[in-house]
């Protein structure tokens, strides 16, 4: 099977690339090495992939229709679209850029899939589409018409566009709503990475709000297991939550990071940030029943693995 992965040098994309290569699949990785964070980190993420004869890297922007047409036209059987402008808070500052990359870029890929008759398409969505949903846990059947950040709105728009291409052209499409993914190679701007690094350096950590916000932190290995299962069973149009279904507060997360590091944090409480949701909590019953999804990494084990990686790579 020949797979095209967009955002292949990113956190999730690089782990997925390694898994598929280990399974003997051929991977075409697309990444533009955006400077949202240090591009050299991303190049390090895929350094092992580049040594594999079954991996091809294409440095291009997903909005470049000519480049995507050429990439998809090389016998691709399934597209896993993970590339996006990420982050809730930055999207508030740059909404037009987020719409351009996340919405237009997705349409460029779907057009290429239509043209070259790629039968299956996996779209990396986000738990942010649920906004401040009062009902917990969040189910795929819940109303997601009330996003509270441009980033969340672009992900909801991406899901709608995917359904349109399924309906009109029969492309089998699965949208995966990822819930706060962490682990080795996590983006440096995200809470676990940022907190652990600052605590390790004996620097204060910024906590927005009072620390009672809840997040469904999900370890990268569990996310990759769910993504591969979705690839293997991509038929019709489906949406799945991929989370751990064990949310904890930010304050409790900090306590667990302190335990993993063996060091105490100095907390600096700041006002809440626009666009941040109050909590995320995945109902994973649909993914469990239909994909065999079974996340098994506790936050304690996941943080221990992350700290080992962090100390090796700081």
N, C-alpha and C positions, 0 to 999 in steps of 0.2 A: 504493500500500500504506500502511495506517495502522498504525503501530507504537507500542506502549506500552513505555516504558523506565522501570524503577524504578531509583532512585539516579541519575537523569539529571543531577544537578548535581555528581556526584562525578567522580573522575579518569577512569575508563574511560567512565562514562555520558555525560559531556559531550563527549568525543571521538567516541563513537559517534553521539550526537545530531547533531553537526556533519556527520559523514560522510553520514548518511542524509538529512539536509536537502539537502546538496549534490547528492545523487542524485535529488532531487525527491520524496522520500517525506514523508508527513505523520507528525509525531512528537508523541505525548502523553508528556510527561515528568512522572514522579512523584518527589518528594523531600520529606522532612520537615525538611531542613536541621538535622539532628542536631548537637549541639555537641561531638561527639567531637574535631573541630577547628573553627576559626573559621568559622561559617556564611557570613560575608562572602566568604571565599575561594571557597566553592561558588557564591555568587551571581555572583561574577566569572567563574567557569568557564562559566556559561551566558549571559553577557551578550550574546554575539553571537547565540545561538539565539533569545533573546527578541525580536530584531529581525526574525525570519523569520515571515512570516504562516502558515507551515505548522507552527509549533511552538506547543504549548499546555502551560503549566506548571500542574500540580496540586500544591499544597502539602498533603501528607497523609502519614500513617503507614501503612505496608503492613499493619499489624495492624488497621486500621480497615476492617472488612468492608463497611460502608455506602459509604465513600468509594471503595474498590477496586471494588465492584460498579458504582457509577456510572461510574467511569473506564473500566473494561473494557467496559461496556455501550454505549459510543459508537462502535460499528463497528470495534473493534480486530481486526486480522487476525493479528497475532503479538505475543507478549509477550516482552520481553528483561528478565529479572529479575536485576538487578545489586545492588539494595539489600540491605544487610546490616550488622550490627555487625561491624566488621572488626578484625583484629589478634589474633595469638596470645597475646601477653602480657596484654593487658587482659582477655581472655576467662577467664584463670585467676582474675582478681580478681572478675569479674562473670559467673559461668557461667549463672545463672538468666536474666539479661537477654539474654545471647547466645542461649540456647535459645528464649526468647520471641520475639525478633525474627526470628532466622534460620530457625527451624522453623515456628512458628505463622504468621509473616508469609508464608512460602512457601506454606503450606496455604491461607491466605486468598486468595492470588492464583490458585492452582490451582482453588479452588472457584469463583471468579469466571470463570475460563477455561471450566470445565465448564458453568456456568450459561448463559454467553453464546456457547457453541460456538466458542470461539477454537481454531483448528485446530493452531497451532504455538506452542511455548513453549521459550525458551532460558534455561537456568539457569546463572548464574555460580558455578561451584564453584572449587576451589582445589587447588593442589599439596600443601597441608598434609594432605590426606586420606591421603597415602602414609606419613605418620609417618616413623619411622626405618627405612624399607625398605632392606634390605641390597643388594638387586639393583639394578643401574643399567645403562642408564637406566630410569626408571620407565615402565612400560607400563600402558595402560588395563586390561589383563587381570590385573594384579597384585592380590594380596589387599590390601584396604585396611580390614581389620577391626581395626586397631590404632592409632587416632589417639592423639596424646599431648598434645592440648590440647582444651578445650571448643569452641573455634572450629572446629578440624578435625572434631570429632565432629558439629557442627551441619551442616557442609557435606556430610559423608557421609550424614547423615540426610536432608538435602535431596535428594540424588541418589536415595535409596531411595523417598522420597515421590513424586518425579517419576516413577519407574518404575511405582509403584502407579497413578497417574492415567493413564499411558499404557496400562497393562494393562486397567484397568477401563473407561475412557472413550474410548480411542482417540486421545487428544491426542498429536500428534507432538512429542516432546521431545528436546532435545539439551542435554547437560550439558558445560560447558567448564571444564576444570581449568586455570586461569591460573597461570603460573609467574612470580612476582616481577616484576611489571610496573613499568616506570619510564618517565620522560619528562616533558615539560612538564605541569604541574598535578599531579604525583605528590603524594600525601599528605605533609604536612610531617613526620610522625612516622617515615616509612620511611627506611631506611639511606642511600640515595643522596642524597635531599633533605637529610636531617639532616647527613650528613657534609659535603656540599659547602657548605652554608650556614655551618657552624661553621668549616671551613677558611678560607672567604672572610673570615670575621670574626676570624681569627687566634685561635680558641678551640680547646681540646682536644676530640677526638672520643671518645665512649665505644665501646670494642670489647669485646663480651661473649664471653668465652672467649679462646682464643689466636689467633683470626683465621683458623683453618684451616677453619672451616665453609664449605661451598660452596653457591652459589646459581646458579640458571639465570635470570639477569637477561634480561628480554624487553622490547623496546622497544614503546611504546604503538602505533605505526603497524602493527607486525606483528600485535599482538593484535587491533586493529580489523579488519585484513584477514581474519584468521581468523574473527572473530565474524560479519562480514557474509557470509562464505562459508557459515558454519554456518546462518545465517538463510535463505539462498537454497536450502539443501539440507537442510532440517529434515524428515526423514521417518522414521517409526518411533521407536525409542528408541536413542540413541547417546551415548557419552561420548568426548570428544576432549581430549588434552593440547594446550595452546597454550603452547609455550615456545620458547626460542631453541636449545636443545640444545647449548649451549656454556657449561657451568658454570665459574665461577671462584671462588677463595677470597676471603674478605672482605679479607684482606691484599692480594691482587692487585687487588681492586676499588679499595681506597684508593689504591694506586699509580696506577691509571688515572685516578682523580678528581684526584689531584695533577697529573698531566700535563695534563688538560683545563683545570684552573684556573691552571696555572703557579705553584702554591704548594705548600709542604710541609705535611703534617699533623702535629699533635702528638697522639699516640695515648695514650689512657688505658685500659689493659686492666682489665676487670672480670670477676667470676665469670659463668659461663654462666647464662642465664635459663631458668626452667622452661617447657617447652612448645616451645622452639626445636628444630627438627630439625637433624640433622648436615649434611644436604645435600639439594639438589633437582636433578633432572636428567631432563629430559623426553625420552622416546621419542616423536618426532613423526611416525613413519612412517605411522600410521593417518590422521592429519589431512592429511598430504601426499598420500596416495593418494586419499582420499575427498573432501577439500575443496579440494585444490590449494594447501594451506597451504605457504608458502615464506618463512620469516622471513629477512630479508636485512640487518638493521641490526646491525653489529658493536657491541660494547660501546664501542669507541673513538669511533665516529661518534655513537652514541646519547648518550654523555656530553658530547660537544662540543655537540650540539643542546640538551641539558638545561642546560648551563652558560650558554649564550647566553640561554636563557629565564630562568634564575634571576637573572642579573645585570640583566636588564631588569625583573624583577618584585620584586626585594628591596626 
